[in-house]
Amino acid sequence: MFGLGLPELVIILVLVLIVFGAGKLPEIGAGFGKGIRNFKKGISDDQKEPEKLSD
């Protein structure tokens, strides 16, 4: 993917735990999940609607 292996991902996870703390991780994960869901919904809605031409 981006050259990230298991050791790099573990280091990133540890840094996130240090910076945000264990209590904030569920909130961050939920916000990230909602953002991805909205992005996918926006892309699929965009593909379903025909393009509107304005003169």
N, CA, C and O atoms as a GROMACS GRO file, in nm:
protein
  220
    1MET      N    1   0.085  -0.118   0.000
    1MET     CA    2   0.000   0.000   0.000
    1MET      C    3   0.089   0.123   0.000
    1MET      O    4   0.117   0.175  -0.108
    2PHE      N    5   0.132   0.172   0.109
    2PHE     CA    6   0.221   0.287   0.114
    2PHE      C    7   0.355   0.245   0.172
    2PHE      O    8   0.427   0.327   0.228
    3GLY      N    9   0.388   0.119   0.158
    3GLY     CA   10   0.510   0.069   0.217
    3GLY      C   11   0.498   0.053   0.367
    3GLY      O   12   0.599   0.048   0.438
    4LEU      N   13   0.374   0.045   0.418
    4LEU     CA   14   0.352   0.029   0.561
    4LEU      C   15   0.338  -0.119   0.593
    4LEU      O   16   0.249  -0.187   0.541
    5GLY      N   17   0.424  -0.166   0.679
    5GLY     CA   18   0.415  -0.304   0.725
    5GLY      C   19   0.360  -0.307   0.866
    5GLY      O   20   0.318  -0.203   0.919
    6LEU      N   21   0.358  -0.423   0.925
    6LEU     CA   22   0.306  -0.438   1.061
    6LEU      C   23   0.384  -0.355   1.163
    6LEU      O   24   0.321  -0.292   1.248
    7PRO      N   25   0.517  -0.352   1.158
    7PRO     CA   26   0.589  -0.270   1.258
    7PRO      C   27   0.554  -0.121   1.250
    7PRO      O   28   0.540  -0.054   1.352
    8GLU      N   29   0.540  -0.071   1.129
    8GLU     CA   30   0.506   0.071   1.113
    8GLU      C   31   0.366   0.101   1.166
    8GLU      O   32   0.343   0.204   1.230
    9LEU      N   33   0.272   0.010   1.138
    9LEU     CA   34   0.136   0.030   1.187
    9LEU      C   35   0.129   0.026   1.339
    9LEU      O   36   0.053   0.100   1.399
   10VAL      N   37   0.208  -0.061   1.401
   10VAL     CA   38   0.212  -0.068   1.547
   10VAL      C   39   0.268   0.062   1.605
   10VAL      O   40   0.216   0.113   1.704
   11ILE      N   41   0.372   0.114   1.544
   11ILE     CA   42   0.430   0.241   1.590
   11ILE      C   43   0.328   0.354   1.578
   11ILE      O   44   0.316   0.436   1.669
   12ILE      N   45   0.257   0.359   1.467
   12ILE     CA   46   0.155   0.462   1.448
   12ILE      C   47   0.046   0.448   1.553
   12ILE      O   48   0.003   0.548   1.610
   13LEU      N   49   0.000   0.326   1.580
   13LEU     CA   50  -0.104   0.304   1.680
   13LEU      C   51  -0.058   0.348   1.818
   13LEU      O   52  -0.135   0.409   1.893
   14VAL      N   53   0.067   0.318   1.854
   14VAL     CA   54   0.121   0.360   1.984
   14VAL      C   55   0.126   0.513   1.993
   14VAL      O   56   0.091   0.570   2.096
   15LEU      N   57   0.169   0.578   1.886
   15LEU     CA   58   0.173   0.725   1.887
   15LEU      C   59   0.033   0.785   1.900
   15LEU      O   60   0.014   0.883   1.972
   16VAL      N   61  -0.064   0.726   1.833
   16VAL     CA   62  -0.202   0.775   1.844
   16VAL      C   63  -0.252   0.757   1.986
   16VAL      O   64  -0.318   0.845   2.040
   17LEU      N   65  -0.221   0.643   2.049
   17LEU     CA   66  -0.261   0.621   2.188
   17LEU      C   67  -0.198   0.724   2.281
   17LEU      O   68  -0.263   0.772   2.374
   18ILE      N   69  -0.072   0.757   2.257
   18ILE     CA   70  -0.004   0.855   2.342
   18ILE      C   71  -0.064   0.994   2.322
   18ILE      O   72  -0.087   1.066   2.420
   19VAL      N   73  -0.091   1.032   2.199
   19VAL     CA   74  -0.139   1.168   2.171
   19VAL      C   75  -0.284   1.186   2.215
   19VAL      O   76  -0.316   1.285   2.281
   20PHE      N   77  -0.371   1.093   2.179
   20PHE     CA   78  -0.514   1.112   2.205
   20PHE      C   79  -0.563   1.042   2.331
   20PHE      O   80  -0.664   1.084   2.388
   21GLY      N   81  -0.495   0.940   2.376
   21GLY     CA   82  -0.540   0.866   2.493
   21GLY      C   83  -0.642   0.761   2.455
   21GLY      O   84  -0.707   0.770   2.350
   22ALA      N   85  -0.654   0.661   2.540
   22ALA     CA   86  -0.742   0.548   2.510
   22ALA      C   87  -0.890   0.588   2.512
   22ALA      O   88  -0.970   0.526   2.442
   23GLY      N   89  -0.926   0.689   2.589
   23GLY     CA   90  -1.067   0.730   2.600
   23GLY      C   91  -1.121   0.794   2.474
   23GLY      O   92  -1.241   0.784   2.446
   24LYS      N   93  -1.036   0.860   2.398
   24LYS     CA   94  -1.081   0.931   2.277
   24LYS      C   95  -1.082   0.843   2.153
   24LYS      O   96  -1.143   0.880   2.052
   25LEU      N   97  -1.018   0.727   2.157
   25LEU     CA   98  -1.009   0.643   2.038
   25LEU      C   99  -1.144   0.599   1.983
   25LEU      O  100  -1.162   0.602   1.861
   26PRO      N  101  -1.241   0.559   2.065
   26PRO     CA  102  -1.372   0.524   2.007
   26PRO      C  103  -1.439   0.641   1.935
   26PRO      O  104  -1.502   0.622   1.831
   27GLU      N  105  -1.425   0.762   1.989
   27GLU     CA  106  -1.483   0.880   1.924
   27GLU      C  107  -1.414   0.907   1.790
   27GLU      O  108  -1.479   0.940   1.691
   28ILE      N  109  -1.282   0.893   1.788
   28ILE     CA  110  -1.206   0.916   1.665
   28ILE      C  111  -1.244   0.812   1.561
   28ILE      O  112  -1.264   0.844   1.444
   29GLY      N  113  -1.254   0.686   1.603
   29GLY     CA  114  -1.292   0.579   1.512
   29GLY      C  115  -1.432   0.598   1.456
   29GLY      O  116  -1.455   0.575   1.338
   30ALA      N  117  -1.525   0.640   1.542
   30ALA     CA  118  -1.662   0.663   1.496
   30ALA      C  119  -1.667   0.778   1.395
   30ALA      O  120  -1.736   0.769   1.294
   31GLY      N  121  -1.595   0.884   1.423
   31GLY     CA  122  -1.592   0.997   1.331
   31GLY      C  123  -1.529   0.960   1.198
   31GLY      O  124  -1.576   1.003   1.093
   32PHE      N  125  -1.423   0.881   1.203
   32PHE     CA  126  -1.356   0.835   1.081
   32PHE      C  127  -1.450   0.746   1.000
   32PHE      O  128  -1.457   0.757   0.878
   33GLY      N  129  -1.521   0.657   1.068
   33GLY     CA  130  -1.615   0.568   1.001
   33GLY      C  131  -1.729   0.645   0.935
   33GLY      O  132  -1.768   0.613   0.822
   34LYS      N  133  -1.782   0.744   1.005
   34LYS     CA  134  -1.890   0.827   0.948
   34LYS      C  135  -1.840   0.904   0.826
   34LYS      O  136  -1.912   0.919   0.727
   35GLY      N  137  -1.717   0.952   0.833
   35GLY     CA  138  -1.660   1.025   0.720
   35GLY      C  139  -1.645   0.937   0.597
   35GLY      O  140  -1.678   0.978   0.486
   36ILE      N  141  -1.597   0.815   0.617
   36ILE     CA  142  -1.582   0.721   0.505
   36ILE      C  143  -1.718   0.684   0.450
   36ILE      O  144  -1.736   0.677   0.328
   37ARG      N  145  -1.815   0.661   0.537
   37ARG     CA  146  -1.951   0.625   0.493
   37ARG      C  147  -2.012   0.737   0.411
   37ARG      O  148  -2.072   0.711   0.306
   38ASN      N  149  -1.998   0.861   0.456
   38ASN     CA  150  -2.051   0.974   0.381
   38ASN      C  151  -1.980   0.992   0.247
   38ASN      O  152  -2.043   1.028   0.148
   39PHE      N  153  -1.851   0.967   0.244
   39PHE     CA  154  -1.775   0.977   0.120
   39PHE      C  155  -1.824   0.873   0.019
   39PHE      O  156  -1.846   0.906  -0.098
   40LYS      N  157  -1.840   0.748   0.064
   40LYS     CA  158  -1.888   0.643  -0.026
   40LYS      C  159  -2.029   0.673  -0.074
   40LYS      O  160  -2.061   0.651  -0.190
   41LYS      N  161  -2.114   0.724   0.016
   41LYS     CA  162  -2.251   0.758  -0.022
   41LYS      C  163  -2.251   0.870  -0.126
   41LYS      O  164  -2.327   0.866  -0.222
   42GLY      N  165  -2.167   0.969  -0.107
   42GLY     CA  166  -2.158   1.079  -0.201
   42GLY      C  167  -2.112   1.034  -0.338
   42GLY      O  168  -2.161   1.082  -0.440
   43ILE      N  169  -2.016   0.942  -0.340
   43ILE     CA  170  -1.967   0.892  -0.469
   43ILE      C  171  -2.075   0.809  -0.538
   43ILE      O  172  -2.096   0.823  -0.658
   44SER      N  173  -2.143   0.722  -0.463
   44SER     CA  174  -2.245   0.637  -0.526
   44SER      C  175  -2.365   0.720  -0.570
   44SER      O  176  -2.425   0.691  -0.674
   45ASP      N  177  -2.401   0.823  -0.495
   45ASP     CA  178  -2.510   0.912  -0.536
   45ASP      C  179  -2.472   0.989  -0.662
   45ASP      O  180  -2.556   1.012  -0.749
   46ASP      N  181  -2.347   1.027  -0.671
   46ASP     CA  182  -2.300   1.102  -0.787
   46ASP      C  183  -2.304   1.016  -0.913
   46ASP      O  184  -2.333   1.067  -1.021
   47GLN      N  185  -2.276   0.889  -0.899
   47GLN     CA  186  -2.277   0.799  -1.014
   47GLN      C  187  -2.419   0.764  -1.057
   47GLN      O  188  -2.442   0.738  -1.175
   48LYS      N  189  -2.514   0.764  -0.964
   48LYS     CA  190  -2.652   0.728  -0.996
   48LYS      C  191  -2.725   0.840  -1.069
   48LYS      O  192  -2.808   0.814  -1.156
   49GLU      N  193  -2.694   0.964  -1.033
   49GLU     CA  194  -2.765   1.077  -1.094
   49GLU      C  195  -2.706   1.110  -1.231
   49GLU      O  196  -2.584   1.116  -1.247
   50PRO      N  197  -2.793   1.130  -1.330
   50PRO     CA  198  -2.741   1.171  -1.461
   50PRO      C  199  -2.689   1.315  -1.452
   50PRO      O  200  -2.736   1.394  -1.370
   51GLU      N  201  -2.593   1.346  -1.536
   51GLU     CA  202  -2.538   1.480  -1.535
   51GLU      C  203  -2.640   1.580  -1.585
   51GLU      O  204  -2.710   1.555  -1.683
   52LYS      N  205  -2.647   1.693  -1.518
   52LYS     CA  206  -2.739   1.798  -1.558
   52LYS      C  207  -2.660   1.903  -1.636
   52LYS      O  208  -2.562   1.958  -1.586
   53LEU      N  209  -2.702   1.929  -1.756
   53LEU     CA  210  -2.635   2.029  -1.838
   53LEU      C  211  -2.707   2.161  -1.825
   53LEU      O  212  -2.830   2.169  -1.839
   54SER      N  213  -2.631   2.265  -1.798
   54SER     CA  214  -2.690   2.398  -1.790
   54SER      C  215  -2.640   2.480  -1.907
   54SER      O  216  -2.520   2.484  -1.935
   55ASP      N  217  -2.732   2.545  -1.975
   55ASP     CA  218  -2.695   2.623  -2.094
   55ASP      C  219  -2.661   2.763  -2.058
   55ASP      O  220  -2.628   2.843  -2.146
   0.00000   0.00000   0.00000
